[in-house]
Amino acid sequence: MWTSSGGALGRAEGGSGGRGWQTQPHRQTVQDTLEAALARFCGVADPVATVCAGRTDTGVHGAMQVIHLDTVLDRRMESWVRGVNAFLPPSISVHWAQAVPDDFHARFSARARTYVYLLWRGRGRPALWAGRAGWCHQPLDVAAMRAAAGALLGEHDFSSFRSSQCQARHPVRIMHRLDIEERGPFLVFTLRANAFLHHMVRNIMGALLQIGQGREPVDWMAQLLSWRDRKRGAPTFSPDGLYLSAIDYPDEFGLDQLDGGALLLSPFTQPPGNPS
């Protein structure tokens, strides 16, 4: 049940109609829409304040997100899921609800986040995947990209991959995983880190594509890290194929339904056609 000590919601957002997570004056973001739906479900006039595990930018999708809120409303977990969903558009869906202790925080309690980037390879623009996958029409050297990705593993200063608008207190992050998998016409990039800087994944994607297209050598990735200079990096790549897919929390919180990877990869890696 939910008490004043709060609860956690998991949800997936799909499509490209969202304008990012964080609330904006136009009140059309995922946070704005979700908080308005929570207010209607709770029967209160003002939006219900929420905190999320990781803010997604405009054009970026969420196969999994976790938010927490404080409430005195006592309802069954299933009622929270079905009730809030009744007030949400088709592009946003609550998947589960759970009570959490006072010391839980959706953002600060998380140990790691995982992002997946879906990249379509083919000469023609993938109309069926518009807004849902990135696109590269040039041949890519996947082996070179994998070799370059290895330089990013471990703890580094990621200043060369950090947006000038990033508000993080420091640029040091720990990259636990960076896999590149070929699935038909797709390349599936999976990146797991303790946390990510603003535009970090999209800037890494831009650098990987420069290397994959032969514009830069494999060791350029390590050089970018050492330079710590965003101005020397690659252009920021499209948000279309980027998905927040998993969030890890300590076992003590008992949150075991936080991986949206299966939900994401099952439909998105069954290609509607072959690259031509």
C-alpha positions as CSV (number, residue, x, y, z in Angstrom):
1,M,0.0,0.0,0.0
2,W,1.0,3.6,-0.3
3,T,1.5,5.8,2.8
4,S,2.9,9.2,3.6
5,S,6.4,7.5,3.3
6,G,5.8,7.4,-0.4
7,G,5.7,5.0,-3.3
8,A,7.4,4.2,-6.6
9,L,5.9,4.0,-10.1
10,G,7.5,2.4,-13.1
11,R,6.4,3.5,-16.6
12,A,7.4,3.3,-20.2
13,E,6.9,6.1,-22.7
14,G,6.9,5.4,-26.4
15,G,6.6,7.2,-29.6
16,S,8.1,10.6,-30.4
17,G,5.3,12.9,-29.3
18,G,6.8,13.6,-25.9
19,R,8.8,16.8,-25.3
20,G,11.2,15.3,-22.8
21,W,10.7,14.4,-19.1
22,Q,11.2,17.7,-17.2
23,T,8.3,20.1,-16.6
24,Q,8.2,23.1,-18.9
25,P,6.0,26.2,-19.1
26,H,4.0,24.7,-22.0
27,R,3.0,21.8,-19.7
28,Q,3.3,19.2,-22.4
29,T,6.2,17.1,-21.1
30,V,6.0,13.6,-19.7
31,Q,6.4,14.9,-16.1
32,D,3.6,17.5,-16.7
33,T,1.3,14.9,-18.2
34,L,2.0,12.2,-15.5
35,E,1.6,14.7,-12.6
36,A,-1.7,15.9,-14.0
37,A,-3.0,12.3,-14.3
38,L,-1.9,11.6,-10.7
39,A,-3.7,14.7,-9.5
40,R,-6.9,13.4,-11.2
41,F,-6.5,10.0,-9.7
42,C,-5.8,11.4,-6.2
43,G,-8.7,13.8,-6.5
44,V,-6.6,16.9,-5.8
45,A,-6.6,20.3,-7.7
46,D,-2.8,20.7,-8.0
47,P,-0.4,18.4,-9.9
48,V,1.2,15.7,-7.7
49,A,4.9,16.4,-7.4
50,T,7.2,13.5,-8.6
51,V,10.9,12.8,-8.8
52,C,12.3,10.6,-11.6
53,A,15.4,8.4,-11.9
54,G,16.7,10.1,-15.0
55,R,15.5,13.0,-17.1
56,T,15.1,12.3,-20.8
57,D,15.5,15.1,-23.4
58,T,13.1,16.0,-26.1
59,G,13.0,13.2,-28.7
60,V,14.4,10.6,-26.3
61,H,12.2,7.6,-25.3
62,G,11.8,5.7,-22.1
63,A,11.4,1.9,-22.1
64,M,11.6,2.2,-18.4
65,Q,11.5,5.1,-15.9
66,V,11.0,5.2,-12.2
67,I,9.4,8.0,-10.3
68,H,8.6,8.5,-6.6
69,L,6.0,10.6,-4.9
70,D,4.7,11.2,-1.4
71,T,1.0,10.6,-0.7
72,V,-1.4,9.7,2.1
73,L,-3.9,8.1,-0.3
74,D,-4.3,4.4,0.5
75,R,-5.1,2.3,-2.6
76,R,-4.2,-1.2,-3.9
77,M,-1.1,-1.3,-6.1
78,E,-3.2,-2.4,-9.1
79,S,-5.5,0.5,-8.5
80,W,-2.6,2.9,-8.8
81,V,-1.5,1.3,-12.1
82,R,-4.9,1.1,-13.7
83,G,-6.3,4.3,-12.2
84,V,-3.4,6.6,-13.3
85,N,-3.3,5.0,-16.7
86,A,-7.0,5.9,-17.3
87,F,-5.9,9.5,-17.3
88,L,-2.8,9.1,-19.5
89,P,-2.4,9.3,-23.3
90,P,-1.4,6.1,-25.1
91,S,2.3,7.2,-25.3
92,I,2.7,7.1,-21.5
93,S,2.0,4.0,-19.4
94,V,2.4,3.1,-15.7
95,H,3.5,-0.5,-15.5
96,W,3.7,-1.1,-11.7
97,A,3.5,0.5,-8.3
98,Q,5.1,-0.3,-5.0
99,A,5.4,1.3,-1.6
100,V,9.0,2.3,-0.6
101,P,10.6,3.4,2.6
102,D,11.4,7.0,3.6
103,D,15.0,6.8,2.5
104,F,14.2,5.8,-1.1
105,H,14.9,8.4,-3.8
106,A,14.2,7.6,-7.4
107,R,17.3,9.5,-8.6
108,F,19.8,9.3,-5.7
109,S,19.2,5.7,-4.7
110,A,19.8,4.4,-8.2
111,R,23.2,2.6,-8.6
112,A,23.2,2.5,-12.4
113,R,21.2,3.4,-15.5
114,T,21.2,1.6,-18.9
115,Y,20.5,3.3,-22.2
116,V,19.9,1.5,-25.5
117,Y,20.4,3.2,-28.9
118,L,18.8,1.7,-32.0
119,L,20.6,2.5,-35.2
120,W,19.2,1.6,-38.6
121,R,21.7,0.9,-41.4
122,G,20.6,1.3,-45.0
123,R,20.7,3.5,-48.0
124,G,17.0,4.5,-47.7
125,R,15.5,6.5,-44.9
126,P,13.5,4.0,-42.6
127,A,10.0,5.5,-42.8
128,L,8.5,2.8,-40.5
129,W,11.1,3.7,-37.8
130,A,10.9,7.5,-38.1
131,G,11.4,9.0,-34.6
132,R,12.1,5.5,-33.2
133,A,15.6,4.7,-34.5
134,G,18.7,6.6,-35.6
135,W,19.8,6.2,-39.2
136,C,23.2,5.9,-41.0
137,H,23.2,5.4,-44.7
138,Q,27.0,4.9,-44.9
139,P,28.8,1.6,-44.4
140,L,30.1,1.1,-40.8
141,D,33.1,-0.7,-39.6
142,V,31.5,-2.4,-36.5
143,A,34.8,-4.0,-35.4
144,A,36.5,-0.6,-35.3
145,M,33.5,0.8,-33.3
146,R,33.7,-2.0,-30.8
147,A,37.4,-1.5,-30.4
148,A,36.9,2.3,-29.8
149,A,34.1,1.7,-27.3
150,G,36.5,-0.2,-25.1
151,A,38.3,3.0,-24.3
152,L,35.2,4.3,-22.6
153,L,34.9,1.5,-20.0
154,G,35.8,2.2,-16.4
155,E,36.0,5.5,-14.6
156,H,36.8,8.6,-16.7
157,D,36.3,12.3,-17.0
158,F,33.7,12.5,-19.8
159,S,34.0,16.3,-20.4
160,S,34.5,15.7,-24.1
161,F,31.0,14.1,-24.2
162,R,29.3,16.6,-22.0
163,S,26.8,19.2,-23.2
164,S,27.6,22.8,-22.4
165,Q,24.2,22.9,-20.7
166,C,25.0,20.0,-18.4
167,Q,24.2,20.9,-14.7
168,A,26.1,17.9,-13.1
169,R,28.5,18.9,-10.4
170,H,31.4,17.0,-12.0
171,P,32.1,15.1,-15.3
172,V,33.4,11.9,-13.8
173,R,31.3,8.8,-14.5
174,I,31.9,5.0,-14.4
175,M,31.0,3.2,-17.7
176,H,30.2,-0.4,-16.8
177,R,29.1,-1.6,-20.2
178,L,29.2,-0.5,-23.8
179,D,28.1,-3.3,-26.2
180,I,27.4,-3.1,-29.9
181,E,25.2,-5.9,-31.3
182,E,24.2,-6.5,-34.9
183,R,20.5,-7.4,-35.4
184,G,19.5,-7.5,-39.0
185,P,19.5,-3.9,-40.3
186,F,20.0,-2.6,-36.8
187,L,23.0,-1.9,-34.6
188,V,21.9,-2.1,-31.0
189,F,24.2,-0.1,-28.6
190,T,23.8,-0.8,-24.9
191,L,25.4,1.6,-22.4
192,R,25.4,1.1,-18.7
193,A,26.9,3.6,-16.2
194,N,26.5,4.8,-12.7
195,A,25.0,8.0,-14.2
196,F,25.1,9.9,-17.4
197,L,25.9,13.5,-18.3
198,H,23.6,15.7,-20.4
199,H,23.8,14.5,-24.1
200,M,26.6,12.0,-23.0
201,V,25.1,9.0,-24.9
202,R,24.3,11.0,-28.0
203,N,27.8,12.5,-28.1
204,I,29.4,9.0,-27.7
205,M,27.2,7.9,-30.6
206,G,28.5,10.7,-32.7
207,A,32.1,9.8,-32.0
208,L,31.5,6.1,-32.6
209,L,29.9,6.9,-36.0
210,Q,32.9,9.0,-37.0
211,I,35.1,6.1,-36.3
212,G,32.8,3.6,-37.9
213,Q,32.7,5.6,-41.1
214,G,36.5,5.8,-41.2
215,R,36.6,9.6,-40.6
216,E,38.7,9.0,-37.4
217,P,41.0,6.2,-36.2
218,V,40.1,3.8,-33.4
219,D,42.4,5.6,-30.9
220,W,40.6,8.9,-31.4
221,M,38.1,7.8,-28.7
222,A,40.9,7.6,-26.1
223,Q,42.3,10.9,-27.3
224,L,38.9,12.5,-26.9
225,L,38.8,11.3,-23.3
226,S,42.2,12.7,-22.6
227,W,41.5,16.1,-24.2
228,R,38.4,16.7,-21.9
229,D,37.2,19.2,-24.5
230,R,33.7,19.0,-25.9
231,K,34.7,21.3,-28.8
232,R,37.0,18.7,-30.2
233,G,34.4,15.9,-30.2
234,A,31.9,14.8,-32.8
235,P,28.5,16.4,-33.5
236,T,25.7,15.4,-31.1
237,F,23.8,12.5,-32.8
238,S,20.0,12.3,-33.2
239,P,17.8,11.5,-30.2
240,D,15.5,9.3,-32.2
241,G,17.0,5.9,-31.4
242,L,17.8,6.6,-27.7
243,Y,15.9,4.8,-24.9
244,L,16.3,4.8,-21.2
245,S,15.9,1.0,-20.7
246,A,16.9,0.0,-17.2
247,I,17.6,1.4,-13.7
248,D,19.4,-0.5,-10.9
249,Y,18.6,-0.1,-7.2
250,P,20.1,-1.8,-4.1
251,D,18.3,-5.1,-3.3
252,E,17.1,-3.6,0.0
253,F,14.3,-1.8,-1.9
254,G,12.9,-4.9,-3.5
255,L,12.4,-3.3,-6.9
256,D,12.8,-6.1,-9.3
257,Q,10.8,-5.0,-12.4
258,L,13.0,-2.2,-13.6
259,D,14.5,-3.6,-16.9
260,G,12.6,-2.4,-20.0
261,G,15.1,-4.0,-22.3
262,A,13.0,-7.0,-23.2
263,L,10.0,-4.7,-23.8
264,L,12.1,-2.5,-26.0
265,L,14.2,-5.0,-28.0
266,S,11.5,-7.6,-28.7
267,P,9.5,-5.4,-31.2
268,F,12.3,-3.0,-32.3
269,T,14.7,-5.6,-33.4
270,Q,12.3,-7.6,-35.5
271,P,13.0,-5.6,-38.7
272,P,10.1,-4.6,-40.9
273,G,12.4,-4.9,-43.9
274,N,16.0,-5.3,-44.9
275,P,18.4,-2.4,-45.6
276,S,18.9,-1.8,-49.3
